[in-house]
């Protein structure tokens, strides 16, 4: 007769059953599975240069890992958690315009800062325009609908020394579907997914 541990391992080898069973995994077992999925996801994010060089097969593998981690989200109501606040580095996205695919290259990290206490956010990056490095930034106001989903109203653009207000129609949304001390997964309003890792200490 097989042990209960062997039965669990057998069940987890069946993808459809594993997805449902993950919701009731014991704490240590769920954490181990999360760590395994996170390692694979972040390795692929690095290998594909935030998604710029991904193949269709890699894109699909990343999406599957993303969805598997969503089912193991350890933080309910992520926008109500202090863990969501701070600076986050964008490691991967399916949004080609944000990662700069086919356009001017990004130099260094693409950073998103979130502060749910002031309901504000800021995206910043450095872009190389024909070899000239220019910092860019956009500030935004957060308008949460619940403890996971928030609308985003962009407020002000900064391009090098130039600043100007964002048009009223410049809006978006953030659906935070996974959050732990190191990793945040978010879905955007245009169907794109975003993988971010924390910069600095919590």
Short mmCIF file of the C-alpha atoms (twelve columns), coordinates in Angstrom:
data_MODEL
# 
_entry.id   MODEL 
# 
loop_
_atom_site.group_PDB 
_atom_site.id 
_atom_site.type_symbol 
_atom_site.label_atom_id 
_atom_site.label_alt_id 
_atom_site.label_comp_id 
_atom_site.label_asym_id 
_atom_site.label_seq_id 
_atom_site.Cartn_x 
_atom_site.Cartn_y 
_atom_site.Cartn_z 
_atom_site.pdbx_PDB_model_num 
ATOM 1   C CA . UNK A 1   0.000   0.000  0.000   1 
ATOM 2   C CA . UNK A 2   1.327   3.442  -0.920  1 
ATOM 3   C CA . UNK A 3   1.906   6.089  1.722   1 
ATOM 4   C CA . UNK A 4   -0.166  9.297  1.812   1 
ATOM 5   C CA . UNK A 5   2.935   11.190 0.638   1 
ATOM 6   C CA . UNK A 6   3.181   9.007  -2.461  1 
ATOM 7   C CA . UNK A 7   -0.507  9.510  -3.182  1 
ATOM 8   C CA . UNK A 8   -0.135  13.301 -2.967  1 
ATOM 9   C CA . UNK A 9   2.835   13.270 -5.339  1 
ATOM 10  C CA . UNK A 10  0.887   11.132 -7.816  1 
ATOM 11  C CA . UNK A 11  -2.083  13.495 -7.728  1 
ATOM 12  C CA . UNK A 12  0.141   16.531 -8.277  1 
ATOM 13  C CA . UNK A 13  1.527   14.971 -11.444 1 
ATOM 14  C CA . UNK A 14  -1.931  15.315 -13.027 1 
ATOM 15  C CA . UNK A 15  -2.111  18.990 -14.156 1 
ATOM 16  C CA . UNK A 16  -5.875  19.493 -13.929 1 
ATOM 17  C CA . UNK A 17  -6.082  17.880 -10.524 1 
ATOM 18  C CA . UNK A 18  -2.953  19.643 -9.321  1 
ATOM 19  C CA . UNK A 19  -4.465  23.057 -10.013 1 
ATOM 20  C CA . UNK A 20  -7.489  22.375 -7.860  1 
ATOM 21  C CA . UNK A 21  -5.553  20.498 -5.178  1 
ATOM 22  C CA . UNK A 22  -3.065  23.351 -4.812  1 
ATOM 23  C CA . UNK A 23  -5.731  25.394 -3.062  1 
ATOM 24  C CA . UNK A 24  -5.682  23.016 -0.086  1 
ATOM 25  C CA . UNK A 25  -1.994  22.130 0.027   1 
ATOM 26  C CA . UNK A 26  -0.438  22.137 3.518   1 
ATOM 27  C CA . UNK A 27  1.599   25.312 4.186   1 
ATOM 28  C CA . UNK A 28  5.131   23.857 3.801   1 
ATOM 29  C CA . UNK A 29  4.141   21.874 0.701   1 
ATOM 30  C CA . UNK A 30  2.504   24.941 -0.912  1 
ATOM 31  C CA . UNK A 31  5.571   27.070 -0.144  1 
ATOM 32  C CA . UNK A 32  7.842   24.493 -1.737  1 
ATOM 33  C CA . UNK A 33  5.681   24.465 -4.864  1 
ATOM 34  C CA . UNK A 34  5.631   28.280 -4.961  1 
ATOM 35  C CA . UNK A 35  9.416   28.430 -4.749  1 
ATOM 36  C CA . UNK A 36  9.753   25.927 -7.585  1 
ATOM 37  C CA . UNK A 37  7.374   27.863 -9.837  1 
ATOM 38  C CA . UNK A 38  8.962   31.224 -8.982  1 
ATOM 39  C CA . UNK A 39  12.437  29.960 -9.853  1 
ATOM 40  C CA . UNK A 40  11.272  28.678 -13.231 1 
ATOM 41  C CA . UNK A 41  9.333   31.870 -13.977 1 
ATOM 42  C CA . UNK A 42  12.142  34.256 -13.075 1 
ATOM 43  C CA . UNK A 43  14.738  32.172 -14.924 1 
ATOM 44  C CA . UNK A 44  12.632  32.386 -18.084 1 
ATOM 45  C CA . UNK A 45  12.017  36.099 -17.566 1 
ATOM 46  C CA . UNK A 46  15.766  36.679 -17.402 1 
ATOM 47  C CA . UNK A 47  16.490  34.371 -20.319 1 
ATOM 48  C CA . UNK A 48  13.982  36.195 -22.555 1 
ATOM 49  C CA . UNK A 49  15.162  39.712 -21.537 1 
ATOM 50  C CA . UNK A 50  11.803  40.709 -19.983 1 
ATOM 51  C CA . UNK A 51  10.026  39.005 -22.900 1 
ATOM 52  C CA . UNK A 52  11.807  40.859 -25.706 1 
ATOM 53  C CA . UNK A 53  13.477  37.715 -27.067 1 
ATOM 54  C CA . UNK A 54  10.869  35.114 -26.153 1 
ATOM 55  C CA . UNK A 55  9.746   32.353 -28.479 1 
ATOM 56  C CA . UNK A 56  6.049   31.396 -28.711 1 
ATOM 57  C CA . UNK A 57  6.858   28.290 -26.647 1 
ATOM 58  C CA . UNK A 58  8.520   30.344 -23.927 1 
ATOM 59  C CA . UNK A 59  5.629   32.809 -23.899 1 
ATOM 60  C CA . UNK A 60  3.182   29.971 -23.333 1 
ATOM 61  C CA . UNK A 61  5.347   28.375 -20.637 1 
ATOM 62  C CA . UNK A 62  5.623   31.698 -18.806 1 
ATOM 63  C CA . UNK A 63  1.865   32.213 -18.968 1 
ATOM 64  C CA . UNK A 64  1.275   28.746 -17.521 1 
ATOM 65  C CA . UNK A 65  3.733   29.347 -14.673 1 
ATOM 66  C CA . UNK A 66  2.056   32.714 -14.055 1 
ATOM 67  C CA . UNK A 67  -1.377  31.093 -13.772 1 
ATOM 68  C CA . UNK A 68  -0.074  28.283 -11.564 1 
ATOM 69  C CA . UNK A 69  1.366   30.837 -9.149  1 
ATOM 70  C CA . UNK A 70  -1.885  32.811 -9.123  1 
ATOM 71  C CA . UNK A 71  -3.609  29.721 -7.764  1 
ATOM 72  C CA . UNK A 72  -1.049  29.605 -4.948  1 
ATOM 73  C CA . UNK A 73  -1.303  33.280 -3.991  1 
ATOM 74  C CA . UNK A 74  -0.405  33.479 -0.269  1 
ATOM 75  C CA . UNK A 75  -1.712  37.029 0.240   1 
ATOM 76  C CA . UNK A 76  -5.452  37.557 0.175   1 
ATOM 77  C CA . UNK A 77  -6.433  41.160 -0.465  1 
ATOM 78  C CA . UNK A 78  -2.961  42.211 -1.687  1 
ATOM 79  C CA . UNK A 79  -3.835  45.913 -1.967  1 
ATOM 80  C CA . UNK A 80  -4.672  45.888 1.746   1 
ATOM 81  C CA . UNK A 81  -1.242  44.453 2.575   1 
ATOM 82  C CA . UNK A 82  1.836   46.569 3.277   1 
ATOM 83  C CA . UNK A 83  3.767   44.054 1.170   1 
ATOM 84  C CA . UNK A 84  2.479   45.667 -2.023  1 
ATOM 85  C CA . UNK A 85  4.110   49.022 -1.201  1 
ATOM 86  C CA . UNK A 86  7.619   49.985 -2.276  1 
ATOM 87  C CA . UNK A 87  9.759   49.772 -5.402  1 
ATOM 88  C CA . UNK A 88  9.310   46.871 -7.824  1 
ATOM 89  C CA . UNK A 89  11.412  45.930 -10.848 1 
ATOM 90  C CA . UNK A 90  9.583   44.781 -13.967 1 
ATOM 91  C CA . UNK A 91  11.170  41.445 -14.902 1 
ATOM 92  C CA . UNK A 92  8.722   40.377 -17.611 1 
ATOM 93  C CA . UNK A 93  5.666   41.565 -19.502 1 
ATOM 94  C CA . UNK A 94  3.664   40.644 -22.578 1 
ATOM 95  C CA . UNK A 95  3.285   44.391 -23.285 1 
ATOM 96  C CA . UNK A 96  5.782   45.072 -26.067 1 
ATOM 97  C CA . UNK A 97  5.464   48.851 -25.727 1 
ATOM 98  C CA . UNK A 98  6.295   48.808 -22.016 1 
ATOM 99  C CA . UNK A 99  9.367   46.584 -22.337 1 
ATOM 100 C CA . UNK A 100 10.536  48.511 -25.402 1 
ATOM 101 C CA . UNK A 101 10.435  45.725 -27.965 1 
ATOM 102 C CA . UNK A 102 11.114  47.137 -31.403 1 
ATOM 103 C CA . UNK A 103 11.686  50.622 -30.021 1 
ATOM 104 C CA . UNK A 104 14.288  52.537 -28.069 1 
ATOM 105 C CA . UNK A 105 16.044  50.253 -25.566 1 
ATOM 106 C CA . UNK A 106 15.559  50.535 -21.808 1 
ATOM 107 C CA . UNK A 107 18.749  50.899 -19.780 1 
ATOM 108 C CA . UNK A 108 18.703  49.273 -16.359 1 
ATOM 109 C CA . UNK A 109 15.558  48.418 -14.417 1 
ATOM 110 C CA . UNK A 110 12.014  49.458 -15.220 1 
ATOM 111 C CA . UNK A 111 10.709  50.452 -11.793 1 
ATOM 112 C CA . UNK A 112 7.187   50.735 -10.442 1 
ATOM 113 C CA . UNK A 113 6.642   52.350 -7.051  1 
ATOM 114 C CA . UNK A 114 3.357   51.776 -5.233  1 
ATOM 115 C CA . UNK A 115 2.078   53.580 -2.142  1 
ATOM 116 C CA . UNK A 116 -1.423  52.510 -1.127  1 
ATOM 117 C CA . UNK A 117 -1.422  54.921 1.817   1 
ATOM 118 C CA . UNK A 118 -1.295  57.939 -0.515  1 
ATOM 119 C CA . UNK A 119 -3.024  56.011 -3.337  1 
ATOM 120 C CA . UNK A 120 -0.197  56.864 -5.711  1 
ATOM 121 C CA . UNK A 121 2.060   55.058 -8.138  1 
ATOM 122 C CA . UNK A 122 5.086   55.965 -10.223 1 
ATOM 123 C CA . UNK A 123 6.714   54.234 -13.178 1 
ATOM 124 C CA . UNK A 124 10.303  55.184 -14.021 1 
ATOM 125 C CA . UNK A 125 12.974  54.057 -16.457 1 
ATOM 126 C CA . UNK A 126 15.958  55.239 -18.465 1 
ATOM 127 C CA . UNK A 127 15.656  55.061 -22.257 1 
ATOM 128 C CA . UNK A 128 18.489  55.287 -24.761 1 
ATOM 129 C CA . UNK A 129 17.623  57.636 -27.637 1 
ATOM 130 C CA . UNK A 130 20.366  57.152 -30.230 1 
ATOM 131 C CA . UNK A 131 22.886  56.572 -27.436 1 
ATOM 132 C CA . UNK A 132 21.646  59.422 -25.219 1 
ATOM 133 C CA . UNK A 133 20.271  58.174 -21.887 1 
ATOM 134 C CA . UNK A 134 17.084  59.996 -20.923 1 
ATOM 135 C CA . UNK A 135 15.155  59.348 -17.681 1 
ATOM 136 C CA . UNK A 136 11.401  58.993 -18.044 1 
ATOM 137 C CA . UNK A 137 8.744   58.916 -15.360 1 
ATOM 138 C CA . UNK A 138 4.991   58.950 -15.048 1 
ATOM 139 C CA . UNK A 139 3.008   59.470 -11.861 1 
ATOM 140 C CA . UNK A 140 -0.478  58.104 -11.293 1 
ATOM 141 C CA . UNK A 141 -3.369  58.081 -8.859  1 
ATOM 142 C CA . UNK A 142 -4.769  54.749 -7.672  1 
ATOM 143 C CA . UNK A 143 -8.532  54.303 -7.395  1 
ATOM 144 C CA . UNK A 144 -9.114  50.872 -5.803  1 
ATOM 145 C CA . UNK A 145 -12.371 49.035 -6.406  1 
ATOM 146 C CA . UNK A 146 -11.519 46.318 -3.894  1 
ATOM 147 C CA . UNK A 147 -8.507  44.786 -2.114  1 
ATOM 148 C CA . UNK A 148 -7.115  43.294 -5.341  1 
ATOM 149 C CA . UNK A 149 -8.137  45.539 -8.235  1 
ATOM 150 C CA . UNK A 150 -7.467  49.251 -8.739  1 
ATOM 151 C CA . UNK A 151 -8.099  51.680 -11.549 1 
ATOM 152 C CA . UNK A 152 -5.164  53.908 -12.484 1 
ATOM 153 C CA . UNK A 153 -5.398  57.551 -13.562 1 
ATOM 154 C CA . UNK A 154 -2.120  58.762 -15.007 1 
ATOM 155 C CA . UNK A 155 -1.298  62.285 -13.811 1 
ATOM 156 C CA . UNK A 156 2.047   63.645 -14.999 1 
ATOM 157 C CA . UNK A 157 4.786   62.733 -17.474 1 
ATOM 158 C CA . UNK A 158 8.463   63.562 -17.039 1 
ATOM 159 C CA . UNK A 159 10.832  63.232 -20.010 1 
ATOM 160 C CA . UNK A 160 14.317  64.405 -19.070 1 
ATOM 161 C CA . UNK A 161 13.932  68.075 -18.072 1 
ATOM 162 C CA . UNK A 162 10.426  68.328 -19.563 1 
ATOM 163 C CA . UNK A 163 7.248   67.810 -17.514 1 
ATOM 164 C CA . UNK A 164 3.610   67.907 -18.609 1 
ATOM 165 C CA . UNK A 165 0.210   66.738 -17.391 1 
ATOM 166 C CA . UNK A 166 -1.178  63.472 -18.692 1 
ATOM 167 C CA . UNK A 167 -4.413  63.762 -20.694 1 
ATOM 168 C CA . UNK A 168 -7.553  62.732 -18.779 1 
ATOM 169 C CA . UNK A 169 -8.071  59.767 -21.122 1 
ATOM 170 C CA . UNK A 170 -4.761  58.179 -20.057 1 
ATOM 171 C CA . UNK A 171 -6.085  55.491 -17.734 1 
ATOM 172 C CA . UNK A 172 -5.376  51.882 -16.884 1 
ATOM 173 C CA . UNK A 173 -5.858  49.280 -14.185 1 
ATOM 174 C CA . UNK A 174 -3.912  46.865 -12.003 1 
ATOM 175 C CA . UNK A 175 -5.233  43.506 -10.896 1 
ATOM 176 C CA . UNK A 176 -2.764  42.126 -8.340  1 
ATOM 177 C CA . UNK A 177 -3.245  38.379 -8.551  1 
ATOM 178 C CA . UNK A 178 -0.186  37.198 -6.586  1 
ATOM 179 C CA . UNK A 179 1.893   38.818 -3.858  1 
ATOM 180 C CA . UNK A 180 4.585   37.666 -1.463  1 
ATOM 181 C CA . UNK A 181 7.663   39.296 0.062   1 
ATOM 182 C CA . UNK A 182 9.645   39.058 -3.189  1 
ATOM 183 C CA . UNK A 183 7.279   38.671 -6.129  1 
ATOM 184 C CA . UNK A 184 4.191   40.434 -7.478  1 
ATOM 185 C CA . UNK A 185 2.081   39.272 -10.423 1 
ATOM 186 C CA . UNK A 186 -0.298  41.740 -12.036 1 
ATOM 187 C CA . UNK A 187 -2.779  41.725 -14.904 1 
ATOM 188 C CA . UNK A 188 -3.355  44.932 -16.847 1 
ATOM 189 C CA . UNK A 189 -6.411  46.371 -18.567 1 
ATOM 190 C CA . UNK A 190 -5.320  45.294 -22.060 1 
ATOM 191 C CA . UNK A 191 -4.876  41.624 -21.159 1 
ATOM 192 C CA . UNK A 192 -1.129  41.889 -20.537 1 
ATOM 193 C CA . UNK A 193 0.620   40.185 -17.641 1 
ATOM 194 C CA . UNK A 194 3.428   41.639 -15.527 1 
ATOM 195 C CA . UNK A 195 6.028   39.909 -13.366 1 
ATOM 196 C CA . UNK A 196 7.750   42.161 -10.829 1 
ATOM 197 C CA . UNK A 197 10.339  41.551 -8.119  1 
ATOM 198 C CA . UNK A 198 10.956  43.715 -5.083  1 
ATOM 199 C CA . UNK A 199 13.843  46.168 -5.060  1 
ATOM 200 C CA . UNK A 200 15.443  46.516 -1.620  1 
ATOM 201 C CA . UNK A 201 14.108  45.234 1.696   1 
ATOM 202 C CA . UNK A 202 10.459  44.929 2.653   1 
# 
